[in-house]
Amino acid sequence: MKLKFMVVDVYNTILNKSSIEYNLEEYLEETNKIGKIFLSKYSKEINKIVKLLPKITRKRWPKCLGNEIEVYFVKYKGPSFAYPLTLKVRGDLLFMLVILTHELGHRFFDGYGSEKDINDLTEKVFEKLKINTKKQIALIRTFNNSTNKLISPNFL
């Protein structure tokens, strides 16, 4: 499985259409900048994550995905979400990596699953990578616990 990262103006426009201070050109420039920094810092880890997820879950990537998942970098006030995989750019690049892993994890729960299960999977991935993400995982768990229910992968 490969991930194809991109910035698409239509996603940024749609997700920011209610924002008064939205300036497409500035948002795209900043989104591209942060996306490039993220990929230059974590491309090796991303490749490892893509290989670890099926090993940990003992499941294959769903065939309906083909060989590639498109990942859209966006800058807006809402959360990242799994379908289509939309990753909000943030200053905490490690948090972006954790969220990317979480959103990819939804693919192994047939699109739905308890957020606890997906967070546990995310935590296992980073334990295998020997990357300390306790702070970032705690943030995701706090967010999910505040919803106190099964939530659609379209939300986080």
VEXKEPA-501402 format. One line per field, with one value per residue (C-alpha): residue in one letter; residue number from 1; y, x, z. Coordinates in steps of 0.25 Angstrom, whole numbers, always signed. Each point is the difference from the previous one (the first is absolute). Layout:
BEGIN
resn a ...;
resi NUM ...;
yy Y ...;
xx X ...;
zz Z ...;
END
This chain:
BEGIN
resn m k l k f m v v d v y n t i l n k s s i e y n l e e y l e e t n k i g k i f l s k y s k e i n k i v k l l p k i t r k r w p k c l g n e i e v y f v k y k g p s f a y p l t l k v r g d l l f m l v i l t h e l g h r f f d g y g s e k d i n d l t e k v f e k l k i n t k k q i a l i r t f n n s t n k l i s p n f l;
resi 1 2 3 4 5 6 7 8 9 10 11 12 13 14 15 16 17 18 19 20 21 22 23 24 25 26 27 28 29 30 31 32 33 34 35 36 37 38 39 40 41 42 43 44 45 46 47 48 49 50 51 52 53 54 55 56 57 58 59 60 61 62 63 64 65 66 67 68 69 70 71 72 73 74 75 76 77 78 79 80 81 82 83 84 85 86 87 88 89 90 91 92 93 94 95 96 97 98 99 100 101 102 103 104 105 106 107 108 109 110 111 112 113 114 115 116 117 118 119 120 121 122 123 124 125 126 127 128 129 130 131 132 133 134 135 136 137 138 139 140 141 142 143 144 145 146 147 148 149 150 151 152 153 154 155 156;
yy +0 +14 +13 +12 +13 +13 +13 +3 +13 -5 -7 +13 +8 -9 -2 +15 +6 +5 +6 +15 +1 -10 +3 -12 +4 +2 -13 -8 +6 -3 -14 -3 +5 -8 -12 +0 +1 -11 -9 +3 -3 -12 -7 -12 -2 +1 -11 -9 +4 -5 -13 -2 +2 -12 -8 +5 -2 -13 +5 +4 +14 +0 -4 +12 +10 -5 +2 +15 +8 +15 +9 +14 +11 +11 +12 +3 +0 -14 -13 -10 -11 -14 +0 +6 +0 +15 +4 +13 +7 +4 +6 -14 -8 -13 +2 +1 -14 -5 +5 -6 -13 +0 +4 -11 -10 +3 -8 -13 +1 +0 +15 +0 -5 +5 +12 -8 -11 +9 +8 -13 -4 +14 -2 -14 +6 +10 -9 -9 +12 +4 +14 +7 +5 -1 +15 -1 -13 +6 +12 -9 -9 +12 +5 -13 -2 +13 -5 -13 -8 -7 +10 +0 +0 +13 +8 -1;
xx +0 +5 -5 -1 +0 -5 -6 -13 -6 -15 +2 +5 -10 -12 +5 +3 -13 -6 +13 +1 +15 +2 +10 +2 +13 +6 -6 +5 +14 +0 -6 +11 +11 -4 -3 +13 +7 -8 +3 +15 +0 -8 +0 +8 -10 -12 +5 +3 -14 -7 +7 -2 -15 -4 +11 -6 -15 +3 -8 +3 -3 -14 +0 -9 +11 +8 +15 -1 -7 -1 +3 -4 +7 -10 +0 -13 -6 -6 +6 +7 -9 +2 -9 +6 +12 +2 +11 +0 +13 +5 +12 +2 +5 +1 -15 -2 +7 -9 -12 +4 +2 -13 -8 +7 -4 -15 +3 +2 -13 -9 -1 -6 +5 +1 +9 +7 +3 +6 +8 +5 +5 +6 +8 +5 +5 +9 +4 +6 +6 +6 -5 -5 -15 -6 -4 -6 -7 -6 -5 -7 -6 -5 -7 -6 -4 -7 -9 -3 -5 +4 +2 +1 +14 -5 +1 +14;
zz +0 -3 +5 -10 +7 -6 +2 -8 +0 -1 +14 +6 -6 +4 +14 +2 -7 +13 +5 -1 +0 -10 -11 -10 -5 +14 +5 -12 +2 +15 -2 -11 +9 +13 -9 -6 +13 +6 -12 +1 +15 +0 -14 +6 +11 -9 -8 +12 +6 -14 +2 +15 +0 -8 +9 +13 -4 -7 -12 -14 -5 -6 -15 -3 +3 -12 +2 +5 +10 -3 +12 -1 +9 +4 +9 +7 +14 +0 +2 -9 -6 -6 -12 -9 +8 +4 +9 +7 +0 +14 +7 +7 -11 +9 +3 -15 -1 +11 -6 -14 +6 +8 -13 -8 +11 -3 -13 +9 +7 -12 +0 +14 +14 +14 +1 +11 -9 -10 +10 +6 -14 -2 +13 -3 -13 +7 +10 -11 -6 +14 -2 +13 -4 +14 +0 -14 +3 +13 -8 -10 +11 +8 -13 -2 +14 +0 -11 +8 -11 -13 -10 -15 -6 -7 +13 +6;
END
